Structures are given as structure tokens and as C-alpha cells.
Amino acid sequence: MNDRNVFKSKGYFLIMLRIKKLGEMLEKQVYTDSGDFFGKVEEVNVISNKIDGWRIVAKEAGMINLLGGARGIIVPHQFIKAIGDVLIISKNAVPVQRQEDDMPFEDDIL
């Protein structure tokens, strides 16, 4: 197992988790669950001693274009799939900017 060590003791399974300091997570690379490089962690938002969200800075020109020119996004913690040497985020966390060519004309709607 990646982040857990499992030990069996007297019929019980003991799970030991690796604990990371939040400071270690800054500048970690971020990938989508489809394997695309997205950017790096810039900031961790903590509320009441719980992680609320992650500010991710887009580093690839393609991702910046996908975001409509935005420099990055804030990903709610529930969209984080895995934390280790890199962060893996759900592709649903990445907002897709629609192109003007894809927008229906007013006449098409009516």
C-alpha cells in the first residue's frame, strides 16, 4: 500500500498512516486523475484545523487556456484523489472554459 503500512496483531489490523506537514506540500506537482500535468501547489487553505482547499497555480500554457486565462484555481479538498510525492486531483475539479464558437446563437435557442 502506498501511504499505509498494515500490521496484523492479535486478530486486529493496525494501520499506520504517513503524516505530512502542510509546509512540505507547497510547490508539489499536481496532476489530474487522467495523468495530465496541471501545475503546483501554491497554498493550503485551513479552516478549524481541517484542510478546506488547495490553491493550485497552472504551469502549462494549455491549462491556462483551458481556464480562460486564469492563473490557477482553488480546488476543494474533496476533489483531491491522492497525496504523496505529487497531488492528484479529480478532472471534475478543473473548470472548463467554453469557447465562443461553442456558444449557441440566440436564434438557435429560439
Long-range contacts (C-beta under 8 A, 24 or more apart in sequence): 2-82, 2-84, 3-82, 3-83, 3-84, 20-83, 22-46, 22-51, 25-83, 25-87, 28-85, 28-86, 28-87, 29-86, 29-87, 30-54, 30-56, 30-86, 30-87, 30-88, 30-89, 31-86, 31-87, 31-88, 31-89, 32-88, 32-89, 32-90, 32-91, 32-94, 33-81, 33-88, 33-89, 33-90, 33-91, 34-91, 36-63, 38-63, 38-89, 38-94, 39-63, 39-72, 41-87, 42-72, 45-74, 50-77, 51-77, 52-76, 52-77, 53-77, 54-80, 54-87, 54-89, 56-87, 56-89, 63-94, 65-97, 66-94, 66-96, 66-97, 67-94, 67-95, 67-97, 68-97
